[in-house]
């Protein structure tokens, strides 16, 4: 066993230097750090220490000591204090694991089956302990580098990209970590502008955080995203309504439920729904696939899209027909309730519905009329044809 571990110990310096080269090659943030002599020396010191202690302790079958883990936390804290992104931090851990296996393979000779199996049995638990200590320190350091509102948004992006560090990040922020989330996407029309946009976005997210301690991000000026446990759709609606209220501008909402590790697909679905959802001052509901499958399907077929667009144009020529039909359908086609909501006389409503029939040759209360006209109205209100 000694030959294998002796070779592993003698290769520590060379392997540590190669690790720093790989980090700099793969990650722009580490490339910048490696360009600073002091930081590069710090990176090399940690890479050397970790490999030396791994070779020493694995040979004796001993775990990392508390002093070892404390040192790893300290190095992690330094990376967090320097502002290394969560994505880069997680990528470094993956690269380190890959390099460790490569270094073990290079040290193993034809007759080293026993020490190799001994090393591979030691590595999982101790490697996990080392990664956990480093990540704990990193997140602690990041608290002093980034304000909470930025860390919350980073957590949301980590969930959406499947970053493996999300359980630790959730714990550090005191936020829910569940197996299924509802992803709510709020689309902000392109004509909305924000002076001092980045500061304004942080302020608004921070305001919502006082009421809803959940991951959310608004790094794209035209898109706000919030993630809540899948069984909290009512709360998700309240959150997006509060967002719209604070925003002070109409917006559209799409939502989809996804499993942890596959939230990127849920985000993509919610985005597509948000593109065809109605733009509202106060979103009335979380629009899911069951609400907008007709509108979403229409947008995929240019011929149908053009046909309904022409229907929308005809409705636009009448006396407030789009708003009238929208209110009519939202109120279950009840004449009196619709007229009261529109502040018009029921006879005026009847006139407008007759006008719809004249312009489109469709009866608003027939099965085909409901399907076609309600879809047209939603797409007009989404701004998708503007």
N, C-alpha and C positions, 0 to 999 in steps of 0.2 A: 504493500500500500504506500510505502514511503516514497518510492520512485515517482509515482504519479503526482503526489502532492508536492514533492520537492520541485518537480518541473513546473507545476502550477504556481508555486511561490516564486520561483526564479523568473517567471514571465510576467509578474505583476506590473513592473514598470512599463514594459513595452505594451502590454494590453491596456493599461490605463491611458497611455498616450494615444493609442489607436482609438479608444473610446471617445476621447475629446475630439479627435479628427472627424469621426463619424457624426457626432452631435453637431459639429459646426457645418458639416456638409449637408446634413439633412434638415437642420432647423435654422432659419434666419436669426432668431433671437440668440441662439447659442453661438452663431457665427460672429455676431457683434460682441458678445461677451469674451469669446476667444481672442478677439482683437485687442483686448485690454490685458496687459501683462499681469496685473494683480489678480484680475478675475480669472484669467486662464490658470494661474498658479493655484488658486482656490479650487477650481474645477478638477485640476489634476491631483491635488492633495486628497480630495474626497474619493475620486476614482481609485486612487492607489490604496487608500485606507480600506475601502470596501472590499477590494480584491484580496488584500493581504489578510484581513480578518476572516474572510470567507475560506481561504485556503487553510488557515491555521485551525479554525474551529471545526470545519468539516472533517479534517483529518482525525480529530479526537472525538467526533460525534457530539460536540457541545453546541448549544444554541448561542445566538448573539447575547451578550451580556446587556444589562441595563445601561452601562456606560456606552456600549456600542450603539444602542438604539438612541440614547440621548444625543450622541454625536450626529447621527443621521437626522434626527429632528432639527438639530442646529443648522446643518447644511440645508435642509429643506426650508427652514425659516429664512435663510439668506436668499434662497431663490425666490421665495414669495416676496420678500422685502425689495428685491430688485425688479419686481413687476413681471416676471416670466408668466406668460399666459397659461391657463389651465390646459389648453390643447397641447402646448409644447411640453409642459410638465408631464402629462400623461404619455406623450410620444417618447420622451426620454426614458421612462420606465420600461416601455416596450422595447426600445432599442437596447437598453441595458440587459434585459432578459435574453434577447437574441444574441447579444455579444457574449454573455456568460456561457450559453450553450456552445457557442463556437469555440470559446477558450477551453472549455472542458474537452471538447472533441479533439482539439489540437494537442492537448497534453496527454491524451490517452494513447497508449501504445497497444500492440497486438495482445499482450498478456495482461492488460490492466482491467479485465472484466470485473473483478471483485472491487477494486477501489472506485471504478466508474459507477457501479451500482450503489456503492456506499455513498458516493457524492450525490447521485441523483435522488436517493432516498432522503438525504439531508436537506436538499435544496428547496422543495416546495414550501414547507412551513416556515423556514428561516428566511427564504426570499420574500414571502408574503409579509412577515414581521418587519423586514427592512423597508419594504415599499410602504407599508402602513405608517411606520415612524416618519419616513421622509415626507409622505403626503400630509400627515398631521402637522408637521413643522411648516410645510409649504403653505397650507391653508391659514395657519396662525400668522405667518409673515404677511400673507396677502391681505389680511384684515387691516394691517397697518399701512399698506400701500394703496389699496383701493377702497373707496367708500362703499357702504353696503349696497347702494342702489346699483353700482356697477357689478358687484359680485353676484347679486341676484340675477342680473341680465346674463352674466356669464354662466350661471347655473342653468338657466333656461336653454341657452345655446348648447350646453353640454348634454342636457337631456335629449335635445332634438338631433344631435349628432351621434348619440350613443357612447359618449365618453364613459369609460369604466370607473371614473372617480366620483360619479354622481352620488353614491351613498354617503361618502365622506363629506362632500360639498353640502348635501342636504342637512347633515347633522351639524355642520359648522354654522349654517344659517338658521337652524331651527325650523326647517320647512318640511312638508310632507314628502315622503318617498314611497311611492306605491307602484304596483305592477301595471296599472292601466290609467291613462290620463285622457281627459278631453282637451284637445288643442283648439283654442279659439283664436281666429285670425281676424283682426279688424283692419279693413282696407280704408285708407284715407285717400280721397280723390286727389289726383295729381295736381290740381289747381290750388291746393291748400299750401300756403307757405308759412314758415315759422322763422321769425327773426331770432337770432341766437339759438338756432334749432337744437343743438346738442344739449345745451344747458337747460332749455325749456323741456326737452324730453325727459331728462333726468329728474327734474322737479316734479313733473306729472307722475312718473312712475313711483317716485318716493311718496307722493300723496296717496296713491292707491295702496301702497304697501302698509300704510297705517291701518287700513281696513281689511286687506286681503294679503296674508302672508303666504304667497304662492310665487313660483317662478314666473317671470314675465320678461319680455324684452321689446325694446323699441329702437333697435339700432338702425333699422331702415326707416327713413322719414315717412314712407307711405304704408308702413305695415307695423302694427302692434300685435304681439303674440302673448297669450297667457296660457299656462298649463295648470289644470286642476285635477284632483282625483276624478275618475270617470263617473262616479256616482254623485258628483256635485254640479250637475249642469245648471240647476237653478241659481246657484251661487256664481257660476261662470257668467250667466246672463246679467246678474247684478253688477259684476265686475266690469263687463264691457259697457253697460249702461253708464256706470260711473265714469269710465274712461271718456265716453262720448260727451258726458256732461262737462267734465273738466276741459276737454278739448275745445268745446264750444263750436264744433263744426259737424255737419252731417258725415256719416261714415257707413260702411257696409260690413256685415259680419258673416263669416263662414266657420263651421266647426266640424270636427271629426274626432272619433275616439280611436286610440291606438294603444298597443301594448308597449311596455318598456323595451327599448332596443329596436323598435320599429316605428318610432314617432316621426321619423322623417317622412314616411309615407302618409301618416295622418296630417302632417303639416301641408304636404303637397295637395291632399284632397281638400283641406280647409281653405287653402289659397284659391283653388279652382272655384269652390262654392262662393267665396267672397267676391270673385270677379263678376258673378251674375246675380248676387244678392242685392236687394234694394238699398239705396243710400237713404239713411234716415237720421233725423236729429237725435232720436232716442231709439236704438234698436229694439224692436218688439219681441224678437226671439233669437235664439241661436239657430241659424239656418244650417241644417244638416242635409244629408243626401236625400232623405225622404221629402224634404221641403222643396228642393230645387233640382230634382233629377231631370225634369222636363226642360228647364232652362239650360242646364248644363249640357244635355244632349243636343239641344238646338244649336248651341254655339260650336258643336263639333261638325255640323253639317251645313256648309255655306248656302246651299239652295234653300233650306228651311229658314236659316237665319235671315236671308234676304227677303223671303216671303213675309216673315213676321215683322221685319223692319218696315216694310211697306205698310203693313197693317198698323203699326205704331204711328207711322207718319200720318195716316188717315185719321186716327184718333186725335192726334195733336191739332188737327184743324177744327175740332169741335169745341164746345164750351166746357173746358175743364173736364174732359171725358176720362182722361187717364186717372186723375185723382178720384173721380166719381166711381169708376169701376173698381179701383183699388179698395175704396171704403166699402163698396157694395159687397165685394167678395169677403173682405175681412169681417163683415157683420153678418155673415151667413145668408146674404141676399135678402135680408129683412128690410123692406122698404121704409118703414117708419123709423127704425133704428139708424139706418143709413142717412135718411134725410135729416134727422136730428144731429147726427155727427157732423154733417156737412153744413148745418145751419141753413137749410133750404126747405121749401115746401115740398111735400111728397109729389105734387103734380109737376114740380120742376124736375124732380128726380125722374119721373116717368118720361118727361120730354127728353131728358138726356139719354135715357136708355133707348128710346125710339131713335134718337139721332145716331147712336152706336149701330143699330140695325141698318139704318140707311147708309151709313158710311162704309160698313164692313160686310154687309149682307149676312151677318151672324146674329142670332138671338143670344143676348148675354146670359139668359137662364137655361139655354139648352145644354145638353151634355157636351157637344162639340164646341159651342160658344164659350162655355166655362173653361174648357181645356186650352183653347187657342187664345182667348182674350186675357185670361189670368196670366198665362205665360208671357204674352206680349207686354202686359202692364208691368210685370216684375222686371223684365229686361229693360223697358224704358226707364223705370225708376232706378235701375242699377247704374245707369250712365254708360252702359256698354256700347250704345250706338251713338254717343255724343261725339 
